[in-house]
Amino acid sequence: MDRIKNCEQKFNELFGGGPTENEGNDPEFMRILQRFIFGEVCYTGSLDNRMRELITITVLAVNQTLPQLKAHTGACLHIGITPVEIRETIYQCAPFIGFPKTLNAIAVIDEVFAANGICLPLEDCGTVTEADRYEKGLALQAPVYGSEIMERYAWLPAEFNKAVPDFLTAFGIGDFFTRKGLGAKDRELLTVVMLAAMGGTEVQLRSHVEGALKTGNTKEDVVCALIHAMPYMGIPRLFNALNCSKELLSE
């Protein structure tokens, strides 16, 4: 593997130019970064540029590394990912990282969209109403996760033992996973990466690895996604994700 040539090729594919050489105050660090990410990691596994960049912007949104999110949103557009796909990738972070961080990420992608002449707001992609958001969320949730959440929190005091699982179904899934713009297979794989990047979510991560496999991702897809996320979230979080999912990914 020629890391330098690979890096130059991948950098051009994603950003339409070459990697830095001796610019800036820390050229050595940038060489290490670029040759590892774009010369090695981007060539490990079978995921295409589209999914790799959606994984990247997911992790950057989770970590609130907004300057890098801006650069990779531009890369997404450069390789032909649609604004709707980018937006949906960021929108679905909200149930996991909260609204304020998601709003920060939305502000960044909107800035890039505006700079590229993309008219805002984008088209509506919602498919639920106030009356059916719970039912449509449950229709997606039940085949993949069953009634696990309701059973797990049955011990909560009255009112909460119904409200907590209902929030997950109506809000987490009904308001977001039912939206157009990304399919269930992509959403589940990106959720795995999101949870891995957050850290401390091993219970939920294992559940979503199972969900990613049920919605059509292969074991190689899941491992490749986690490895691609590693330069942005760190090696310990990769190892934690792999360790808690070992039984599912090695069967």
FENJORA-V159120 format. One record per residue. N is the residue number from 1. RES is the residue in three letters. PSI is psi in whole degrees, 0 to 359 (NA if undefined). NEAR is the number of other ideal C-beta (glycine too) atoms within 8 Angstrom. D_LAST is the distance of its C-alpha to the last C-alpha in Angstrom with 1 decimal. Layout:
n = {N/N}
res = {RES/RES}
psi = {PSI/PSI}
near = {NEAR/NEAR}
d_last = {D_LAST/D_LAST}
This chain:
n = {1/2/3/4/5/6/7/8/9/10/11/12/13/14/15/16/17/18/19/20/21/22/23/24/25/26/27/28/29/30/31/32/33/34/35/36/37/38/39/40/41/42/43/44/45/46/47/48/49/50/51/52/53/54/55/56/57/58/59/60/61/62/63/64/65/66/67/68/69/70/71/72/73/74/75/76/77/78/79/80/81/82/83/84/85/86/87/88/89/90/91/92/93/94/95/96/97/98/99/100/101/102/103/104/105/106/107/108/109/110/111/112/113/114/115/116/117/118/119/120/121/122/123/124/125/126/127/128/129/130/131/132/133/134/135/136/137/138/139/140/141/142/143/144/145/146/147/148/149/150/151/152/153/154/155/156/157/158/159/160/161/162/163/164/165/166/167/168/169/170/171/172/173/174/175/176/177/178/179/180/181/182/183/184/185/186/187/188/189/190/191/192/193/194/195/196/197/198/199/200/201/202/203/204/205/206/207/208/209/210/211/212/213/214/215/216/217/218/219/220/221/222/223/224/225/226/227/228/229/230/231/232/233/234/235/236/237/238/239/240/241/242/243/244/245/246/247/248/249/250/251}
res = {MET/ASP/ARG/ILE/LYS/ASN/CYS/GLU/GLN/LYS/PHE/ASN/GLU/LEU/PHE/GLY/GLY/GLY/PRO/THR/GLU/ASN/GLU/GLY/ASN/ASP/PRO/GLU/PHE/MET/ARG/ILE/LEU/GLN/ARG/PHE/ILE/PHE/GLY/GLU/VAL/CYS/TYR/THR/GLY/SER/LEU/ASP/ASN/ARG/MET/ARG/GLU/LEU/ILE/THR/ILE/THR/VAL/LEU/ALA/VAL/ASN/GLN/THR/LEU/PRO/GLN/LEU/LYS/ALA/HIS/THR/GLY/ALA/CYS/LEU/HIS/ILE/GLY/ILE/THR/PRO/VAL/GLU/ILE/ARG/GLU/THR/ILE/TYR/GLN/CYS/ALA/PRO/PHE/ILE/GLY/PHE/PRO/LYS/THR/LEU/ASN/ALA/ILE/ALA/VAL/ILE/ASP/GLU/VAL/PHE/ALA/ALA/ASN/GLY/ILE/CYS/LEU/PRO/LEU/GLU/ASP/CYS/GLY/THR/VAL/THR/GLU/ALA/ASP/ARG/TYR/GLU/LYS/GLY/LEU/ALA/LEU/GLN/ALA/PRO/VAL/TYR/GLY/SER/GLU/ILE/MET/GLU/ARG/TYR/ALA/TRP/LEU/PRO/ALA/GLU/PHE/ASN/LYS/ALA/VAL/PRO/ASP/PHE/LEU/THR/ALA/PHE/GLY/ILE/GLY/ASP/PHE/PHE/THR/ARG/LYS/GLY/LEU/GLY/ALA/LYS/ASP/ARG/GLU/LEU/LEU/THR/VAL/VAL/MET/LEU/ALA/ALA/MET/GLY/GLY/THR/GLU/VAL/GLN/LEU/ARG/SER/HIS/VAL/GLU/GLY/ALA/LEU/LYS/THR/GLY/ASN/THR/LYS/GLU/ASP/VAL/VAL/CYS/ALA/LEU/ILE/HIS/ALA/MET/PRO/TYR/MET/GLY/ILE/PRO/ARG/LEU/PHE/ASN/ALA/LEU/ASN/CYS/SER/LYS/GLU/LEU/LEU/SER/GLU}
psi = {122/96/323/314/319/317/315/317/312/321/318/320/318/321/353/29/188/163/162/158/286/18/158/183/347/60/327/315/317/325/317/311/306/319/328/307/304/344/339/298/319/347/8/116/177/359/144/175/323/305/324/320/326/322/315/312/332/310/321/324/316/315/354/36/77/325/320/327/320/314/318/338/320/320/320/311/321/324/5/8/135/153/324/317/318/312/315/325/319/317/317/357/337/313/342/318/354/162/317/314/323/321/322/316/321/319/322/311/325/324/317/319/312/319/337/13/21/124/131/150/156/172/148/141/6/146/3/163/172/328/333/8/325/312/318/326/317/325/329/324/314/314/335/320/352/216/26/315/317/319/321/328/24/342/347/154/155/149/307/327/345/321/317/306/329/323/316/315/311/318/299/320/312/316/337/308/345/353/152/168/328/141/169/322/312/317/318/319/319/329/321/313/319/313/322/318/330/323/151/19/34/323/311/324/314/319/320/335/316/320/321/321/321/333/11/357/147/166/322/322/313/314/317/319/317/320/321/327/341/316/339/338/345/152/318/321/329/310/319/317/316/319/318/346/8/314/321/325/350/357/NA}
near = {6/6/10/8/8/14/13/10/8/12/13/10/8/12/10/5/5/6/11/9/7/4/6/6/3/6/11/6/7/12/11/8/9/13/13/11/10/13/16/11/11/11/8/8/8/6/10/6/8/9/11/11/14/15/15/13/16/16/14/14/15/14/9/8/8/10/6/9/14/11/9/12/14/11/12/13/12/9/11/6/10/7/9/11/12/15/13/13/14/14/11/15/15/10/8/11/10/7/6/6/12/14/8/10/15/11/8/12/14/9/9/12/12/9/6/8/5/8/4/7/2/10/4/3/11/8/7/10/5/4/4/8/13/10/7/12/18/11/7/12/11/9/5/11/8/5/6/8/11/8/7/6/11/7/4/7/5/5/6/9/12/8/8/11/11/9/9/12/14/12/11/12/14/15/12/12/11/13/13/7/9/10/5/9/10/10/12/15/15/14/13/16/14/14/13/16/14/10/8/4/9/9/6/8/14/11/10/12/13/10/12/15/11/9/11/5/10/6/9/8/12/16/11/12/14/14/11/15/16/12/9/11/13/6/6/6/12/14/8/11/14/11/7/9/12/8/6/11/11/6/4}
d_last = {30.0/33.3/32.6/36.1/36.3/32.8/34.0/37.3/35.7/33.1/35.7/38.1/35.5/34.8/38.2/40.7/41.9/41.3/39.8/42.3/44.0/46.6/47.2/47.2/47.5/44.0/43.4/41.4/38.9/38.6/38.1/35.2/33.7/34.2/33.2/29.9/29.0/30.6/30.5/27.0/24.6/25.8/25.0/21.4/18.9/19.9/21.1/24.8/27.7/27.9/24.5/24.9/28.3/27.2/24.6/27.4/29.9/27.6/27.1/30.8/31.8/29.7/31.3/34.7/35.2/37.6/39.4/36.2/35.2/38.5/38.0/34.5/35.8/38.4/35.7/33.9/37.2/38.0/35.0/35.6/33.4/35.6/37.2/35.7/32.1/33.0/34.7/31.9/29.4/31.8/32.9/29.4/29.3/32.1/30.2/28.1/30.7/33.8/36.7/38.8/36.2/35.3/39.0/39.3/36.7/38.4/41.7/40.3/38.9/42.1/44.1/42.3/42.7/46.4/46.9/45.5/47.8/45.2/47.0/45.8/44.8/42.2/41.8/40.6/37.0/36.9/36.3/36.9/40.2/41.2/41.2/37.7/35.5/33.9/33.4/31.9/29.6/28.5/27.9/25.3/23.9/23.5/21.1/18.6/19.4/21.5/24.1/22.2/24.7/27.7/26.5/25.6/29.1/31.2/32.8/34.6/38.4/39.6/39.7/36.9/34.3/34.8/35.7/32.6/30.0/32.5/32.8/29.1/29.3/32.7/32.8/29.3/28.1/31.4/33.4/30.9/27.8/30.2/32.2/32.7/32.0/28.3/25.7/23.0/20.3/22.2/23.1/19.6/18.6/21.8/21.4/18.2/20.4/23.3/21.7/20.4/24.0/25.6/24.0/23.9/21.9/18.5/18.5/19.4/17.1/13.9/15.5/16.3/13.0/12.0/15.4/15.0/12.1/14.3/17.3/16.2/14.8/12.0/9.4/12.2/14.8/13.6/13.3/16.6/18.2/17.7/19.0/21.8/22.8/22.9/26.5/27.8/26.1/25.7/23.3/22.9/21.7/19.1/17.8/18.0/16.0/13.2/13.4/13.4/10.4/8.2/5.9/5.9/5.9/3.8/0.0}
